[in-house]
Amino acid sequence: MLEINQAKQLKELQRENARLKRMLADEMLGKELLKEVLEKKL
């Protein structure tokens, strides 16, 4: 069984991981949108 501190640390890491995944998804979406705009202009 995890100690309380380990459980808190795990939750914190899970939150940070979710935040980073959202940031990555936003970045990837932004690149896709930019690529589409550039393709339409050329």
Secondary structure as UniProt FT lines:
FT   HELIX           4..41
//
